[in-house]
């Protein structure tokens, strides 16, 4: 535990020094060193299965500076610290163009504080300390989101994120107040004293409060705004690990108050299917590369929620196989998503860094100019689509397997939600493949569609190495999955009360078969490609345009656009997407121009939160007369309010 606290101290102090001294190199070194030192404690906990804790003096009402690293905390700390260190290395080169425009010391201070606060969130064992770290995490990430605050869309994104964060915190505050009143303490180890009815209310508050941070639909509205606005290494950190603190908080409350009724699991399965399907559908309709990836975070949070729902359903009904496989799949997907989503955001940042744009329809042919970035994006795309032998397949396989077992071994009250989970996962997987086929094909294949693609350049090694490390992690977990499932034992055991270990260990056999077949296919493809290169070595190779229906002068405008590629699917789901089309069709015998553009507004933002925000804004506008600027009247209002409260209390 000492190494963990020492590492957090390095993070905060180095960030402060970088801000005060305006030396971003100090912040970078502190981020990498502090994360690396702090990583020793969770690794030791997962390896030995033993928890470590510390309680320091902290004179705050109802609060105690109590920290503990148990297997569940250690499992979430692992991706937080690993991704933080890699993203910091990437950010050193990524922020280079901004160095002449603005001081970067404050950026590294916010970054290091964000990493330290996330680590405190997943180790805090007291409600006051948890909320303090939670709010620090929200504010630090807000300052990173508005890094380019001179742009109006960035300021809007920052405002949306700040409002959403505090709305979620309001529900968490209510949850902890109610917990404290029921249990008589805000220490997590005292929360088991609550009754079943109170537990259900607390669970609902947790779903809303933590679900806002995680990105459950329809509470996700901040996510597709904030992630594209932030610098790409910050987007990787936020999407890869920060939103998982919402998943951690939900699980921590679940462990603290104990297993509940079966409808808890059914609720999460429903939320997961809704988030997964709508997240990937809205991703399919996007034109901004980072916005597309942000919606895929909603999709993958939905997959995690499905796994959690299956685990909670199995725990409440005494089904160890469903419990173990559901929780194991969800936890492993937390780790897997941290790796491949961070890889995809870093690759998207390299594209923006090398071309100057994130608009998919302005790109094309980048595989020739940015081969390393194309390779990283391809690995991340295959992993996020759940294709073997990469890591995304393993976690989704465990969730699928748990759902199939649930349909076969139990009654219809279990089979129905399991069938919904299977259908939802299958639809999500198919749409994800279509979406990333579009993204990779339009961005990296074909020919450049604008000057941005023509003048693209590859990222430097400081940006490439983190991408290669994350790609290696995606492949390593996928290839080593038959042996790595045992690594999940301690964390899953904290959620299942030690049940279902045999069922989890039994998945090693099927995973080994699938991994060997997939690895063989990949190896055969690599062999054939290498053989082709060897046969062509030393021979003259002619280059020509692809067949174009007899047209002799092809241009980049003849290629598929992102809209045209996705049109069959977006039209199929047009009732949900409500895509708006603006077109200027060709006219006359010799048309000189034509144009087509599509916009897909967010369903929840435009249909739910937008009208509510406008109604509140209109109501507050009517109260503007109270802002008269007279100090004596303000003092009178305060005095009258205090008098009314005193009378009400003494009544």
C-alpha positions as CSV (number, residue, x, y, z in Angstrom):
1,X,0.0,0.0,0.0
2,X,2.9,2.3,0.6
3,X,4.0,2.1,-3.0
4,X,0.5,3.0,-4.1
5,X,0.3,6.1,-2.0
6,X,3.8,7.1,-3.0
7,X,2.9,6.8,-6.7
8,X,-0.2,9.0,-6.1
9,X,1.9,11.5,-4.4
10,X,4.3,11.6,-7.4
11,X,1.3,12.1,-9.7
12,X,-0.1,15.1,-7.9
13,X,3.2,16.8,-7.0
14,X,4.7,16.4,-10.4
15,X,1.5,17.8,-12.0
16,X,1.6,20.8,-9.6
17,X,5.3,21.4,-10.4
18,X,4.5,21.3,-14.1
19,X,1.8,23.9,-13.7
20,X,3.8,26.2,-11.4
21,X,7.1,25.9,-13.3
22,X,5.5,25.6,-16.7
23,X,7.6,22.6,-17.5
24,X,5.4,19.9,-19.1
25,X,8.2,17.4,-19.1
26,X,7.9,17.2,-15.3
27,X,4.2,16.4,-15.6
28,X,4.9,13.7,-18.2
29,X,7.7,12.1,-16.2
30,X,5.5,12.2,-13.1
31,X,2.5,10.6,-14.9
32,X,4.6,7.7,-16.2
33,X,6.6,7.2,-13.0
34,X,3.7,7.6,-10.6
35,X,1.5,5.2,-12.6
36,X,4.3,2.7,-12.8
37,X,5.0,2.7,-9.0
38,X,1.3,2.6,-8.1
39,X,0.9,-0.4,-10.3
40,X,2.9,-2.7,-8.0
41,X,0.1,-2.8,-5.4
42,X,-2.8,-4.0,-7.6
43,X,-0.5,-6.6,-9.3
44,X,0.5,-8.0,-5.9
45,X,-3.2,-8.1,-4.8
46,X,-4.3,-10.0,-7.9
47,X,-1.4,-12.4,-7.8
48,X,-1.8,-13.2,-4.1
49,X,-5.5,-12.6,-3.6
50,X,-4.9,-10.7,-0.4
51,X,-6.2,-7.2,0.2
52,X,-4.2,-4.3,1.7
53,X,-5.6,-1.2,3.4
54,X,-4.7,2.0,5.1
55,X,-6.6,4.5,7.3
56,X,-5.1,7.9,7.9
57,X,-6.4,10.8,10.1
58,X,-8.9,13.0,8.3
59,X,-10.9,15.4,10.4
60,X,-14.0,15.6,8.2
61,X,-17.5,15.0,9.5
62,X,-18.6,11.4,8.7
63,X,-15.5,11.0,6.7
64,X,-12.4,8.8,7.1
65,X,-9.4,8.6,4.8
66,X,-9.8,4.9,4.4
67,X,-8.3,3.2,1.4
68,X,-8.2,-0.5,0.5
69,X,-7.0,-2.5,-2.5
70,X,-9.1,-5.7,-2.7
71,X,-9.3,-7.9,-5.9
72,X,-12.1,-5.8,-7.3
73,X,-10.3,-2.5,-6.8
74,X,-7.1,-4.0,-8.1
75,X,-8.7,-5.2,-11.3
76,X,-10.0,-1.7,-12.1
77,X,-6.7,-0.1,-11.1
78,X,-4.8,-2.2,-13.6
79,X,-6.3,-0.6,-16.8
80,X,-6.4,2.9,-15.2
81,X,-2.7,3.0,-14.5
82,X,-1.5,1.2,-17.6
83,X,-3.6,3.3,-20.0
84,X,-2.7,6.5,-18.1
85,X,1.1,5.9,-18.6
86,X,0.8,5.0,-22.3
87,X,-1.5,7.9,-23.0
88,X,0.9,10.3,-21.3
89,X,3.7,9.2,-23.5
90,X,1.5,9.6,-26.6
91,X,0.4,13.1,-25.3
92,X,4.0,14.4,-25.2
93,X,4.2,14.4,-29.0
94,X,0.5,14.9,-29.7
95,X,0.5,18.3,-27.8
96,X,3.7,19.5,-29.6
97,X,1.7,21.7,-32.1
98,X,0.1,23.5,-29.2
99,X,3.3,24.3,-27.4
100,X,3.8,27.7,-29.1
101,X,0.1,28.7,-28.6
102,X,-0.5,28.0,-24.9
103,X,1.3,26.8,-21.8
104,X,0.9,23.1,-21.3
105,X,1.8,22.8,-17.6
106,X,-1.8,23.2,-16.5
107,X,-2.8,20.4,-18.9
108,X,-0.4,18.0,-17.2
109,X,-1.6,19.1,-13.8
110,X,-5.2,18.3,-14.7
111,X,-4.1,15.0,-16.4
112,X,-2.1,13.8,-13.3
113,X,-4.9,14.9,-10.9
114,X,-7.4,13.0,-13.1
115,X,-5.3,9.8,-12.9
116,X,-4.8,10.1,-9.1
117,X,-8.5,10.8,-8.5
118,X,-9.6,7.8,-10.5
119,X,-7.2,5.6,-8.5
120,X,-8.7,7.1,-5.3
121,X,-12.3,6.4,-6.5
122,X,-11.7,2.7,-6.9
123,X,-9.9,2.4,-3.6
124,X,-11.9,4.7,-1.3
125,X,-13.8,2.9,1.5
126,X,-15.7,5.8,2.8
127,X,-18.6,7.7,1.2
128,X,-17.2,11.2,1.9
129,X,-13.8,10.3,0.5
130,X,-15.4,8.6,-2.5
131,X,-17.5,11.7,-3.4
132,X,-14.5,14.0,-2.9
133,X,-12.4,11.9,-5.3
134,X,-15.4,11.5,-7.7
135,X,-15.9,15.3,-7.9
136,X,-12.2,15.9,-8.3
137,X,-12.2,13.4,-11.2
138,X,-15.1,15.3,-12.8
139,X,-13.5,18.7,-12.5
140,X,-10.0,17.6,-13.7
141,X,-11.5,15.9,-16.8
142,X,-13.7,19.0,-17.4
143,X,-10.6,21.2,-17.7
144,X,-9.0,18.7,-20.1
145,X,-12.2,18.6,-22.2
146,X,-12.1,22.4,-22.7
147,X,-8.4,22.4,-23.5
148,X,-9.3,24.2,-26.8
149,X,-11.8,26.4,-25.2
150,X,-11.5,29.1,-27.9
151,X,-13.7,26.9,-30.1
152,X,-17.4,27.2,-29.5
153,X,-18.2,23.5,-30.0
154,X,-15.6,22.7,-27.3
155,X,-17.1,25.1,-24.8
156,X,-20.5,23.6,-25.5
157,X,-19.2,20.1,-25.0
158,X,-17.5,21.1,-21.7
159,X,-20.8,22.6,-20.5
160,X,-22.7,19.5,-21.4
161,X,-20.2,17.3,-19.6
162,X,-20.2,19.4,-16.5
163,X,-23.9,19.5,-16.2
164,X,-24.3,15.8,-16.8
165,X,-21.5,15.0,-14.2
166,X,-23.2,17.0,-11.5
167,X,-26.6,15.6,-12.2
168,X,-25.1,12.1,-11.8
169,X,-23.3,13.3,-8.6
170,X,-26.6,14.6,-7.2
171,X,-28.1,11.1,-7.4
172,X,-25.0,9.7,-5.8
173,X,-25.2,12.2,-3.0
174,X,-28.8,11.1,-2.3
175,X,-27.7,7.5,-2.4
176,X,-24.9,8.1,0.2
177,X,-27.1,10.2,2.4
178,X,-29.7,7.5,2.5
179,X,-27.1,4.8,3.0
180,X,-25.6,6.8,5.9
181,X,-29.0,7.1,7.5
182,X,-29.9,3.5,7.1
183,X,-26.5,2.0,8.1
184,X,-25.5,4.7,10.6
185,X,-22.1,5.2,8.9
186,X,-20.6,6.1,5.5
187,X,-18.0,3.4,5.7
188,X,-18.5,0.9,3.0
189,X,-18.2,-2.1,5.3
190,X,-21.3,-1.0,7.3
191,X,-23.6,-0.7,4.3
192,X,-24.8,-4.4,4.5
193,X,-27.2,-3.4,7.3
194,X,-29.8,-1.9,5.0
195,X,-33.1,-3.7,4.4
196,X,-34.3,-5.2,1.1
197,X,-36.7,-2.3,0.2
198,X,-34.0,0.2,1.0
199,X,-31.5,-1.8,-1.1
200,X,-33.7,-1.6,-4.2
201,X,-34.0,2.1,-3.9
202,X,-30.3,2.5,-3.4
203,X,-29.7,0.3,-6.4
204,X,-31.8,2.5,-8.6
205,X,-30.0,5.6,-7.4
206,X,-26.7,3.9,-8.2
207,X,-27.9,2.9,-11.7
208,X,-28.8,6.5,-12.5
209,X,-25.8,8.2,-10.7
210,X,-23.1,5.8,-11.9
211,X,-24.8,5.1,-15.2
212,X,-24.5,8.8,-16.1
213,X,-20.7,8.5,-15.8
214,X,-20.6,5.1,-17.5
215,X,-22.7,6.3,-20.4
216,X,-25.9,4.2,-20.1
217,X,-28.5,5.1,-22.7
218,X,-30.2,7.6,-22.4
219,X,-27.8,9.2,-19.8
220,X,-25.0,9.1,-22.4
221,X,-25.6,12.5,-24.0
222,X,-22.4,14.1,-22.7
223,X,-20.2,11.4,-24.1
224,X,-20.4,12.0,-27.9
225,X,-19.8,15.7,-27.2
226,X,-16.9,15.6,-24.7
227,X,-14.8,12.8,-26.1
228,X,-14.3,14.3,-29.5
229,X,-13.6,17.7,-28.0
230,X,-10.8,16.5,-25.7
231,X,-7.2,15.9,-26.9
232,X,-7.0,12.4,-28.2
233,X,-4.8,11.0,-25.4
234,X,-7.4,12.4,-22.9
235,X,-10.2,10.9,-25.0
236,X,-8.4,7.5,-24.7
237,X,-8.1,7.9,-21.0
238,X,-11.7,9.0,-20.5
239,X,-13.3,6.5,-22.8
240,X,-11.0,3.7,-22.0
241,X,-11.0,3.9,-18.2
242,X,-12.7,6.9,-16.7
243,X,-16.2,5.8,-17.7
244,X,-15.5,2.4,-16.1
245,X,-15.4,4.1,-12.7
246,X,-19.2,4.2,-13.1
247,X,-19.2,0.4,-13.6
248,X,-16.9,0.1,-10.6
249,X,-19.2,2.2,-8.4
250,X,-22.2,0.2,-9.4
251,X,-20.4,-3.1,-8.5
252,X,-19.0,-1.7,-5.3
253,X,-22.5,-0.7,-4.1
254,X,-23.8,-4.1,-5.2
255,X,-21.1,-5.9,-3.1
256,X,-21.7,-3.6,-0.1
257,X,-25.5,-3.9,0.1
258,X,-25.6,-7.6,-1.0
259,X,-27.4,-9.4,-3.8
260,X,-30.9,-8.3,-4.6
261,X,-34.0,-9.5,-6.4
262,X,-33.9,-10.9,-9.9
263,X,-35.3,-7.7,-11.5
264,X,-32.0,-6.0,-10.8
265,X,-30.3,-8.2,-13.4
266,X,-33.2,-7.9,-15.8
267,X,-33.0,-4.1,-15.6
268,X,-29.3,-4.1,-16.4
269,X,-29.8,-6.5,-19.3
270,X,-32.5,-4.2,-20.7
271,X,-30.3,-1.2,-20.3
272,X,-27.4,-3.0,-21.8
273,X,-29.2,-4.1,-24.9
274,X,-30.7,-0.6,-25.4
275,X,-27.3,1.0,-25.0
276,X,-25.5,-1.5,-27.1
277,X,-27.9,-1.4,-30.1
278,X,-28.5,2.3,-30.2
279,X,-24.9,3.1,-29.5
280,X,-23.7,1.2,-32.5
281,X,-26.5,2.5,-34.7
282,X,-25.7,6.1,-34.0
283,X,-22.0,5.3,-34.4
284,X,-22.8,3.9,-37.9
285,X,-24.3,7.3,-38.9
286,X,-21.4,9.5,-37.8
287,X,-19.0,11.4,-40.1
288,X,-16.5,12.5,-37.3
289,X,-14.1,9.7,-36.5
290,X,-13.8,10.4,-32.8
291,X,-17.5,10.9,-32.5
292,X,-18.0,7.5,-34.1
293,X,-15.7,6.0,-31.5
294,X,-17.5,7.8,-28.7
295,X,-20.8,6.2,-29.6
296,X,-19.0,2.8,-29.6
297,X,-18.2,3.5,-26.0
298,X,-21.9,3.6,-25.3
299,X,-22.2,0.3,-27.2
300,X,-19.4,-1.4,-25.2
301,X,-20.8,-0.2,-21.9
302,X,-24.0,-1.8,-23.0
303,X,-22.2,-5.1,-23.5
304,X,-20.7,-4.8,-20.0
305,X,-24.1,-4.0,-18.6
306,X,-25.5,-7.2,-20.2
307,X,-22.8,-9.3,-18.5
308,X,-23.5,-7.6,-15.2
309,X,-27.2,-8.2,-15.6
310,X,-26.6,-11.9,-16.3
311,X,-24.4,-12.2,-13.2
312,X,-26.8,-10.5,-10.9
313,X,-29.7,-12.5,-12.3
314,X,-27.8,-15.7,-11.7
315,X,-26.7,-14.7,-8.2
316,X,-30.3,-13.9,-7.1
317,X,-31.6,-17.2,-8.4
318,X,-28.7,-19.4,-7.2
319,X,-27.3,-20.2,-10.6
320,X,-23.5,-20.3,-10.2
321,X,-22.7,-20.9,-13.9
322,X,-24.8,-17.9,-15.0
323,X,-23.3,-15.8,-12.2
324,X,-19.7,-16.7,-12.9
325,X,-19.8,-16.4,-16.7
326,X,-21.8,-13.1,-16.6
327,X,-19.6,-11.3,-14.1
328,X,-16.4,-12.8,-15.7
329,X,-17.4,-11.6,-19.2
330,X,-18.3,-8.1,-17.9
331,X,-15.1,-7.7,-15.9
332,X,-12.9,-9.0,-18.8
333,X,-14.7,-6.6,-21.2
334,X,-13.8,-3.7,-18.8
335,X,-10.2,-4.6,-19.3
336,X,-10.5,-5.4,-23.0
337,X,-12.4,-2.2,-23.8
338,X,-9.7,-0.2,-22.0
339,X,-7.1,-1.6,-24.4
340,X,-8.9,-1.6,-27.8
341,X,-10.8,1.7,-27.3
342,X,-7.7,3.5,-26.1
343,X,-5.9,2.1,-29.2
344,X,-8.6,3.3,-31.5
345,X,-8.7,6.8,-30.0
346,X,-4.9,7.1,-30.2
347,X,-5.1,5.9,-33.8
348,X,-7.8,8.5,-34.5
349,X,-5.7,11.1,-32.9
350,X,-2.8,10.2,-35.1
351,X,-5.1,10.5,-38.1
352,X,-6.1,14.0,-37.0
353,X,-2.5,14.9,-36.2
354,X,-1.3,13.7,-39.6
355,X,-4.1,15.1,-41.8
356,X,-5.6,18.0,-39.9
357,X,-9.1,16.7,-39.9
358,X,-11.4,14.0,-38.3
359,X,-14.0,14.1,-41.1
360,X,-14.2,10.6,-42.5
361,X,-15.4,11.8,-46.0
362,X,-12.3,14.0,-46.4
363,X,-9.9,11.1,-45.9
364,X,-8.9,8.0,-47.8
365,X,-5.8,6.1,-48.9
366,X,-4.1,6.7,-45.5
367,X,-2.8,3.1,-45.4
368,X,-0.1,4.1,-47.9
369,X,1.0,7.3,-46.0
370,X,0.3,6.1,-42.4
371,X,0.9,2.4,-42.3
372,X,1.6,2.1,-38.6
373,X,-1.5,4.0,-37.7
374,X,-3.5,1.9,-40.1
375,X,-2.2,-1.3,-38.5
376,X,-3.1,-0.1,-35.0
377,X,-6.6,1.0,-36.1
378,X,-7.1,-2.4,-37.8
379,X,-6.1,-4.4,-34.7
380,X,-8.4,-2.2,-32.6
381,X,-11.3,-2.5,-35.1
382,X,-11.0,-6.3,-35.2
383,X,-10.9,-6.5,-31.4
384,X,-13.9,-4.2,-30.8
385,X,-15.9,-6.2,-33.4
386,X,-15.3,-9.4,-31.3
387,X,-13.2,-11.2,-33.9
388,X,-10.9,-14.0,-32.8
389,X,-8.1,-14.2,-31.9
390,X,-8.2,-10.8,-30.3
391,X,-9.3,-9.9,-26.8
392,X,-12.8,-8.5,-27.6
393,X,-13.9,-12.0,-28.7
394,X,-13.0,-13.6,-25.4
395,X,-15.2,-11.4,-23.1
396,X,-18.1,-11.5,-25.5
397,X,-17.8,-15.3,-25.7
398,X,-18.0,-15.6,-22.0
399,X,-21.2,-13.5,-21.9
400,X,-22.7,-15.4,-24.8
401,X,-21.9,-18.7,-23.1
402,X,-23.4,-17.6,-19.9
403,X,-26.6,-16.5,-21.7
404,X,-26.8,-19.8,-23.5
405,X,-26.4,-21.7,-20.3
406,X,-29.2,-19.6,-18.8
407,X,-31.6,-20.5,-21.5
408,X,-31.0,-24.2,-21.2
409,X,-30.8,-24.9,-17.5
410,X,-33.5,-22.8,-16.0
411,X,-37.2,-21.8,-16.3
412,X,-38.7,-19.2,-18.7
413,X,-38.2,-16.4,-16.1
414,X,-34.5,-16.9,-16.7
415,X,-34.6,-18.0,-20.3
416,X,-36.5,-14.8,-21.5
417,X,-33.8,-12.2,-20.4
418,X,-31.1,-14.6,-21.5
419,X,-32.6,-14.8,-25.0
420,X,-32.9,-11.0,-25.1
421,X,-29.2,-10.8,-24.2
422,X,-28.2,-13.3,-27.0
423,X,-30.3,-11.5,-29.6
424,X,-28.9,-8.1,-28.5
425,X,-25.3,-9.2,-28.5
426,X,-25.7,-10.8,-32.0
427,X,-27.2,-7.6,-33.4
428,X,-24.6,-5.4,-31.7
429,X,-21.8,-7.6,-33.1
430,X,-23.1,-7.5,-36.7
431,X,-23.6,-3.8,-36.7
432,X,-20.2,-3.2,-35.2
433,X,-18.5,-5.1,-38.0
434,X,-20.4,-3.0,-40.6
435,X,-19.5,0.2,-38.8
436,X,-15.8,-0.5,-38.6
437,X,-15.7,-1.8,-42.1
438,X,-17.0,1.6,-43.1
439,X,-14.5,3.5,-40.8
440,X,-11.4,1.6,-41.8
441,X,-12.4,1.3,-45.5
442,X,-13.3,5.0,-46.0
443,X,-10.4,6.4,-43.9
444,X,-7.5,4.1,-44.9
445,X,-8.3,2.4,-48.2
446,X,-9.0,3.8,-51.7
447,X,-7.7,7.2,-52.7
448,X,-7.4,10.5,-50.9
449,X,-10.7,12.5,-51.1
450,X,-9.1,15.9,-50.3
451,X,-5.9,17.7,-49.7
452,X,-6.0,16.4,-46.1
453,X,-5.4,12.8,-47.3
454,X,-2.9,13.9,-49.9
455,X,-0.6,15.7,-47.4
456,X,-1.0,13.1,-44.6
457,X,2.1,12.1,-42.6
458,X,2.8,9.3,-40.1
459,X,3.0,10.0,-36.4
460,X,6.3,9.9,-34.6
461,X,7.6,7.1,-32.4
462,X,6.3,8.7,-29.2
463,X,2.8,8.3,-30.6
464,X,3.4,5.0,-32.3
465,X,4.9,3.0,-29.4
466,X,1.8,3.4,-27.1
467,X,-0.4,2.2,-30.0
468,X,1.8,-0.8,-30.6
469,X,1.8,-1.6,-26.9
470,X,-2.0,-1.5,-26.8
471,X,-2.2,-3.6,-30.0
472,X,0.1,-6.2,-28.5
473,X,-2.1,-6.3,-25.4
474,X,-5.2,-6.9,-27.5
475,X,-3.4,-9.8,-29.2
476,X,-1.9,-11.2,-26.0
477,X,-5.2,-11.4,-24.1
478,X,-6.9,-13.0,-27.1
479,X,-4.1,-15.6,-27.6
480,X,-3.6,-16.3,-23.9
481,X,-7.3,-16.4,-23.0
482,X,-7.3,-20.1,-22.2
483,X,-4.8,-19.4,-19.4
484,X,-5.9,-15.9,-18.5
485,X,-9.4,-16.8,-17.5
486,X,-7.9,-17.9,-14.2
487,X,-6.6,-14.4,-13.7
488,X,-10.3,-13.3,-13.3
489,X,-10.8,-15.6,-10.3
490,X,-10.1,-13.2,-7.4
491,X,-12.2,-10.3,-8.8
492,X,-15.1,-12.6,-9.9
493,X,-15.0,-14.3,-6.5
494,X,-15.6,-11.0,-4.8
495,X,-18.9,-10.7,-6.7
496,X,-20.0,-14.3,-6.6
497,X,-19.1,-15.2,-3.0
498,X,-16.7,-17.8,-4.4
499,X,-19.3,-19.6,-6.5
500,X,-18.9,-20.7,-10.1
501,X,-15.1,-21.1,-10.2
502,X,-15.4,-24.5,-11.8
503,X,-17.6,-23.3,-14.6
504,X,-15.2,-20.4,-15.3
505,X,-12.2,-22.7,-15.4
506,X,-14.1,-25.1,-17.8
507,X,-14.2,-22.4,-20.5
508,X,-10.4,-22.8,-21.1
509,X,-11.0,-25.8,-23.3
510,X,-13.4,-24.2,-25.8
511,X,-11.3,-21.0,-25.8
512,X,-8.2,-23.0,-26.6
513,X,-9.9,-24.6,-29.7
514,X,-11.3,-21.3,-31.0
515,X,-8.0,-19.5,-30.4
516,X,-6.0,-22.2,-32.2
517,X,-8.3,-22.2,-35.3
518,X,-8.3,-18.4,-35.5
519,X,-4.5,-18.2,-35.0
520,X,-4.1,-20.8,-37.8
521,X,-6.2,-18.7,-40.2
522,X,-4.3,-15.6,-39.4
523,X,-1.0,-17.4,-39.8
524,X,-2.1,-18.8,-43.1
525,X,-3.1,-15.3,-44.3
526,X,0.3,-13.9,-43.2
527,X,2.1,-16.8,-45.0
528,X,0.2,-16.3,-48.2
529,X,0.9,-12.6,-48.2
530,X,4.6,-13.2,-47.5
531,X,4.7,-15.8,-50.3
532,X,3.2,-13.3,-52.7
533,X,5.8,-10.7,-51.7
534,X,8.6,-13.2,-52.2
535,X,7.4,-14.3,-55.6
536,X,7.1,-10.7,-56.8
537,X,10.5,-9.8,-55.4
538,X,12.8,-8.5,-58.1
539,X,10.0,-8.4,-60.7
540,X,8.5,-5.3,-62.3
541,X,5.1,-4.4,-60.8
542,X,2.7,-2.3,-62.8
543,X,0.2,-0.1,-61.1
544,X,-3.2,0.7,-62.6
545,X,-6.6,2.0,-61.4
546,X,-9.2,-0.5,-60.5
547,X,-11.8,-1.4,-63.0
548,X,-14.3,1.4,-63.2
549,X,-17.0,0.3,-65.6
550,X,-15.2,1.6,-68.6
551,X,-14.7,5.2,-67.3
552,X,-11.3,6.3,-68.4
553,X,-10.6,9.1,-65.9
554,X,-11.6,7.9,-62.4
555,X,-11.4,10.3,-59.5
556,X,-11.8,10.2,-55.7
557,X,-15.4,11.3,-56.0
558,X,-16.3,8.0,-57.6
559,X,-15.6,6.2,-54.3
560,X,-18.0,5.3,-51.6
561,X,-18.6,8.0,-49.0
562,X,-19.4,7.2,-45.3
563,X,-23.0,8.1,-45.9
564,X,-23.5,6.0,-49.0
565,X,-21.7,3.0,-47.4
566,X,-23.9,3.0,-44.3
567,X,-27.1,4.0,-46.1
568,X,-28.7,0.5,-46.4
569,X,-28.4,0.1,-42.6
570,X,-29.3,3.6,-41.6
571,X,-32.4,3.4,-43.8
572,X,-33.4,0.1,-42.2
573,X,-33.3,1.8,-38.8
574,X,-34.5,5.2,-40.0
575,X,-37.3,5.3,-37.4
576,X,-34.7,5.4,-34.6
577,X,-32.0,7.4,-36.3
578,X,-34.1,10.1,-38.0
579,X,-31.3,11.1,-40.3
580,X,-31.8,14.4,-42.0
581,X,-30.6,14.7,-45.6
582,X,-29.7,17.9,-47.4
583,X,-29.0,17.5,-51.1
584,X,-28.4,19.6,-54.2
585,X,-29.0,17.1,-57.1
586,X,-27.4,17.6,-60.5
587,X,-29.5,19.5,-63.0
588,X,-29.3,20.3,-66.7
589,X,-27.6,18.4,-69.5
590,X,-24.1,19.2,-68.3
591,X,-24.3,19.6,-64.5
592,X,-21.3,21.2,-62.9
593,X,-22.0,20.5,-59.2
594,X,-24.0,18.3,-56.9
595,X,-23.9,17.9,-53.1
596,X,-25.4,15.6,-50.5
597,X,-25.0,15.8,-46.7
598,X,-26.6,13.9,-43.9
599,X,-27.0,14.7,-40.2
600,X,-28.1,12.3,-37.5
601,X,-29.1,14.0,-34.2
602,X,-28.9,12.2,-30.9
603,X,-32.2,10.7,-30.0
604,X,-31.9,11.3,-26.3
605,X,-30.4,14.7,-26.6
606,X,-32.9,16.1,-29.0
607,X,-36.0,14.2,-27.9
608,X,-35.5,14.1,-24.1
609,X,-32.9,16.4,-22.6
610,X,-33.1,19.2,-25.1
611,X,-36.8,20.1,-24.4
612,X,-36.2,19.7,-20.7
613,X,-33.2,22.0,-20.7
614,X,-35.2,24.6,-22.7
615,X,-38.1,24.4,-20.3
616,X,-35.8,24.9,-17.3
617,X,-34.0,27.8,-19.1
618,X,-37.3,29.5,-19.8
619,X,-38.4,29.1,-16.1
620,X,-35.1,30.5,-14.8
621,X,-35.4,33.4,-17.3
622,X,-38.6,34.4,-15.6
623,X,-36.8,34.6,-12.2
624,X,-34.2,37.0,-13.6
625,X,-36.0,39.9,-11.9
626,X,-34.5,38.7,-8.6
627,X,-31.0,39.6,-9.8
628,X,-31.5,43.3,-9.1
629,X,-28.0,44.0,-7.8
630,X,-29.1,45.5,-4.4
631,X,-27.0,44.1,-1.7
632,X,-29.4,45.0,1.2
633,X,-32.2,43.1,-0.5
634,X,-30.0,40.0,-0.9
635,X,-29.2,40.1,2.8
636,X,-32.9,40.5,3.6
637,X,-33.7,37.4,1.5
638,X,-31.1,35.4,3.3
639,X,-32.4,36.5,6.7
640,X,-36.0,35.7,5.8
641,X,-35.0,32.2,4.5
642,X,-33.1,31.4,7.7
643,X,-36.0,32.6,9.8
644,X,-38.4,30.4,7.8
645,X,-36.1,27.4,8.2
646,X,-35.7,28.0,12.0
647,X,-39.5,28.3,12.5
648,X,-40.0,25.1,10.4
649,X,-37.4,23.2,12.5
650,X,-38.8,24.4,15.8
651,X,-42.4,23.7,14.8
